[in-house]
C-alpha cells in the first residue's frame, strides 16, 4: 500500500499551526531569519550572529567540490581501504547518516565513525583496519575535544608502529581556523587541513566540510547532494506563504504542537535512512532543550499500535521511494487514522537527504523562535565537560573515581517505573560497545516501557549522547528519567601520554553526567552491564513485563481396577 505524502497536518492540529503561523508572519520571521536578525531569539547577539553561516552553505560549499574530488581520487590511487573519522556530536552524526544510508560506493574505502571512549569499541575498529592503508579524519570544531584528542593519540601511535606507514600523510584535520587542532596538524605534518567556516555550530555542520569530506571519501556525488540542499534553501527563502515554505512550516508545526503538549517529535524513516533520526536528535535536543523548555526528539523507537502512545507525540515519517515501506506505511496510516498528528515527507532517492538536512535545520531555527528560546548555544554541554574534567582531576589525585550508587536490574526497573507519569520520557544511556544482540535487547526494553507505561523512550551511546541529547536532559523539560547502562570497560586501553585510560575516561564521563543530572533534580539510575549485557537488559525487561507463566500440563491419572 502506497501512502501519500502528507506535508500538512489534519485537524485539530492544523488549526493550532495556523494560529502560530499568523504570529510568525506578523513578526516577519522568514525575512528576518535570512537577514540574520538575532532579535528573533534574544536581545543580545551572543552565540547567534556567529552561528548562522549554515543558511548559505549549500552554495558556499561548491568552491570545495574540486578539492574533495581530488582527495577522493588520490585515496583510491593509493589503495586506501578504510577511513576512520575521529569526532563527536556534530562532527560525527552527519557522517554516520551518510555511511549508513549510502554505504561505500564501488572502489571507495569503508568509513568508520568513531565517537566513543569505550575501550571495546575502539579496539573493535583498531582490529578491523590495516593501519598503513587507512586515512584518519580528526574532526573537531573547537580543536580540543578530549575524546577526539585521546583517539588521535591512540591511532597516531598505532600508525607509527605499522610497517610501511606514511606518518602524518595518513591524517587529515577538519576544524575551525586558528584552533589547537590546526596547530597540531601542522606540527605533525598532516596530509591536509580543511578549514571550515567558523560561523557554523557543530549540529548545523552536516552540509559543511565536517560532513562533506567523509561523504566524498565514501564516493558520494557532492555536487548532487548540494544541489538538493540548495533547492530546499530556495523554497525556504522564496515561498510566498508559510504553507509553501517546507522548513518554516515544519518549524511552526513542531513549536506549536510542543507548546500544546505534543513535544515528543518521533522520527520514523524507511530502513535505508533510519539513522537520520540520530542526526535530528542532536539538532532538536541541543537547540531547543533549555530554559526548562524543549522538544524531545525520538529516533529508532519500535513502532507500536496507536493505542500504546499517549497524547504527547508528533510523528514525522521520512518515506524513501523504492524502499520496502509496506509495513511502515500501514503503521503510519494507522497512527493518522487514530488521531495522532502525522507529517509524511517523500524522498525520491537518498540524495534528497541533502534537502532534508536543510529543511530540519531551518525548521529548528523557526521552532526556537516559536518556543522563545535561543537555538544556537548549548550551556549544559559545557557543564558535562567540566564535570568530566573534575572527576578526572580527582582520579589523578587519589587514583579512584567517585563511588556511585548502583542498582540491580529488577530494582532499576522498579525505580524507573516509580518516577514515570503521563508525558515522561525514559532515556537509556549505554556506555558500552554496540552489538546486534545488545541493540535487540534495548529494543525489547523500549517496547516494554511504551507498552506498560505509555511513555516515550530514547536511546544513546555514551559519551556520544553528551554531545547530542545531553543538553536536553539537563536544560529541557523536567520529564526525563535516566537509566545508565555501564560496561565493565575490560580489557582496557591506555591513552598515550595520559595517566588515565580510555576505560577510566568513559567511567568519568558516565559519573560526571550522572552527578550533573542529579544536581538538576533529574532522576538518574545506574546499572552495571556485567559479563552478560544482554541478560542484564532482559532482566529489566522481564521485571517490567513478566513473561506469561506456562500452564503445567494436566497430570494423567492411571486407571485403577477395583479390587474384586
C-alpha positions, -999 to 999 in steps of 0.1 A, spaced: 0 0 0 15 34 -10 9 62 14 5 98 1 29 125 12 12 145 40 30 178 43 3 194 63 -15 183 95 -51 172 98 -75 190 122 -75 199 150 -37 203 148 -37 224 117 -58 250 135 -30 252 162 -4 256 135 -24 283 116 -28 303 148 10 303 154 17 309 117 -2 342 118 21 354 146 52 342 126 40 362 96 32 393 116 67 392 131 83 387 96 102 358 109 112 344 74 128 376 61 144 384 94 159 349 96 175 353 62 187 387 73 203 370 103 184 392 128 194 379 163 164 396 179 142 368 166 155 348 196 172 371 221 180 408 226 218 401 226 237 387 195 260 364 216 262 330 200 236 338 174 251 362 148 282 340 146 262 308 142 240 315 111 265 306 84 246 273 76 219 294 58 242 297 27 262 265 30 247 247 0 260 275 -23 292 283 -3 305 247 -3 306 245 -41 340 261 -41 353 230 -23 340 204 -47 371 201 -68 394 197 -37 371 170 -24 372 152 -58 410 154 -59 412 139 -24 389 110 -33 409 102 -65 442 102 -46 428 80 -18 417 54 -44 450 55 -63 469 50 -30 448 19 -22 432 34 10 409 7 23 394 24 53 387 59 66 383 64 103 365 95 115 375 107 150 348 132 160 320 138 184 284 151 181 281 175 151 314 161 137 302 125 137 264 122 134 260 136 99 288 113 85 271 84 103 239 91 83 260 92 51 277 59 60 246 40 69 223 55 41 247 54 11 273 28 21 306 28 3 305 32 -35 324 7 -56 361 12 -52 357 36 -23 370 28 12 349 18 42 340 46 66 342 40 104 327 67 126 343 65 160 327 88 186 334 69 218 358 64 246 347 29 254 378 7 250 359 -23 235 345 -1 207 379 14 200 396 -20 200 369 -33 175 378 -6 150 416 -9 157 415 -46 149 393 -42 118 416 -19 98 450 -21 81 468 9 98 491 17 69 463 17 44 439 39 65 431 76 64 422 92 97 399 123 98 405 142 130 373 164 132 367 190 159 352 225 157 368 236 189 400 217 181 405 204 217 377 179 224 390 154 249 376 124 232 390 134 198 424 142 211 425 109 231 415 89 200 441 108 179 469 98 204 458 62 201 458 60 163 489 81 159 508 56 179 492 27 160 502 41 127 537 49 138 542 13 147 528 -1 114 551 -13 86 551 10 55 532 37 73 533 73 60 530 91 93 512 124 91 502 118 55 476 94 68 459 121 89 435 149 78 422 177 101 388 193 98 384 222 122 378 259 125 405 284 117 431 291 144 423 261 167 448 240 186 440 211 162 451 232 133 484 239 150 489 203 159 481 192 123 509 214 110 533 203 137 526 166 129 527 170 91 491 162 84 483 155 48 456 182 46 438 207 68 402 215 59 394 249 75 356 251 80 337 284 81 337 295 117 301 308 118 285 274 119 276 255 150 285 218 152 250 205 149 243 227 118 275 215 101 265 184 81 265 203 48 299 219 57 333 203 54 326 183 86 301 163 66 313 166 31 349 154 35 338 119 47 309 119 23 333 125 -6 356 97 5 326 73 6 321 81 -31 291 104 -29 283 129 -56 288 161 -36 275 184 -63 243 164 -65 239 165 -27 244 203 -25 220 209 -54 192 191 -35 200 212 -4 201 244 -25 167 237 -39 153 233 -4 170 265 7 154 284 -22 120 271 -13 126 282 23 136 317 12 113 324 -17 79 308 -8 51 334 -7 32 317 21 42 298 52 24 266 40 46 266 9 78 270 29 89 235 38 112 245 66 91 272 82 60 250 82 78 222 99 93 246 125 60 262 132 43 227 135 69 214 159 69 246 180 31 250 181 24 214 190 52 213 216 36 243 233 3 224 232 18 193 250 29 173 219 66 178 225 78 143 216 88 145 179 91 109 169 110 104 136 100 74 116 120 66 84 124 39 57 151 14 68 179 26 45 177 61 60 166 55 96 199 69 110 186 103 100 168 103 133 201 102 152 213 133 135 179 150 141 181 141 177 212 163 183 198 191 162 165 193 181 178 184 216 207 207 217 189 236 200 156 236 219 164 218 252 170 247 276 152 271 300 131 240 311 116 240 276 122 219 246 113 193 220 122 157 229 134 140 197 128 103 194 148 81 169 146 44 161 120 36 187 100 4 178 66 14 162 37 1 181 -1 2 178 -17 37 180 -33 30 214 2 24 230 10 61 228 0 90 250 -12 124 238 23 139 237 35 128 203 41 143 168 51 117 143 72 126 112 77 100 85 106 102 60 95 78 33 121 68 7 108 59 -27 117 23 -37 124 11 -1 104 -17 15 78 6 30 47 -16 32 48 -24 69 57 11 80 31 26 56 4 6 74 17 16 108 18 53 99 -16 52 83 -30 36 115 -14 64 136 -31 91 115 -65 73 115 -63 70 153 -60 108 155 -23 113 161 -6 142 143 15 128 114 36 145 87 50 125 59 78 137 37 86 118 5 122 114 -6 128 105 -43 162 89 -35 189 90 -8 203 123 -22 171 140 -10 187 137 24 206 169 14 172 187 12 161 172 45 192 183 63 185 219 53 147 216 60 153 204 95 180 230 103 157 258 91 127 243 110 147 241 142 156 278 140 119 287 135 108 263 163 133 281 186 116 314 178 81 299 185 92 284 218 110 316 228 145 300 232 179 306 217 186 276 195 224 281 189 240 278 223 244 247 245 252 257 281 248 223 297 271 205 272 300 225 287 287 217 321 292 179 314 327 186 300 336 204 332 322 176 354 343 151 334 374 171 340 366 175 377 361 137 381 394 130 362 413 156 383 401 137 414 411 104 399 446 117 392 449 130 427 435 99 445 437 71 420 399 65 425 367 75 408 337 87 429 316 58 442 281 59 427 250 41 437 244 10 415 210 -7 412 204 -43 403 183 -48 371 150 -57 389 155 -28 413 163 -4 385 131 -14 367 111 -6 398 129 27 403 124 38 367 86 29 369 83 48 402 93 81 385 70 78 355 39 98 348 20 110 318 44 129 295 75 112 308 104 100 287 130 74 296 165 80 283 186 48 280 223 57 281 247 29 273 284 32 279 293 0 260 303 -15 227 275 -18 201 264 -53 191 233 -66 173 222 -88 203 225 -58 227 206 -35 204 179 -61 200 176 -62 238 175 -24 240 146 -25 215 128 -50 238 133 -27 267 120 4 248 89 -16 236 82 -28 272 84 8 286 60 21 259 36 -8 263 35 -8 301 36 29 308 27 47 276 59 68 279 84 79 253 119 63 251 152 75 237 185 56 234 220 69 231 255 55 234 278 73 258 297 95 256 282 103 221 249 115 237 267 140 258 272 160 226 237 153 214 207 148 238 227 157 269 218 194 267 181 185 267 185 161 296 196 189 320 182 220 304 149 208 289 116 198 305 118 180 338 101 150 323 130 127 318 141 96 337 177 85 330 189 49 331 227 45 327 239 11 315 277 9 321 302 -16 307 330 -32 328 355 -15 304 377 -46 304 401 -52 288 410 -16 290 432 5 266 458 31 276 457 66 262 493 75 251 506 105 270 479 103 297 478 90 333 443 76 327 430 50 303 401 50 279 381 29 304 387 54 331 378 83 308 345 66 299 337 59 335 345 95 344 321 108 317 293 85 329 299 95 365 301 132 357 269 131 337 250 112 364 262 137 390 251 166 367 216 150 362 211 146 399 223 181 406 195 193 383 170 172 402 167 147 373 163 110 384 194 91 373 198 54 379 229 33 371 231 -4 363 263 -23 356 260 -45 325 283 -72 339 296 -101 319 263 -107 300 249 -73 289 220 -88 270 209 -108 301 212 -77 322 189 -57 299 165 -86 296 162 -88 334 149 -52 334 125 -61 306 112 -91 324 106 -71 355 86 -45 335 68 -72 315 69 -105 333 67 -134 307 35 -153 309 36 -183 331 34 -216 313 5 -237 325 15 -271 337 3 -299 316 -26 -318 333 -15 -349 352 -28 -380 337 -43 -403 363 -37 -440 360 -69 -460 358 -71 -484 387 -91 -516 388 -114 -520 417 -104 -550 438 -128 -578 435 
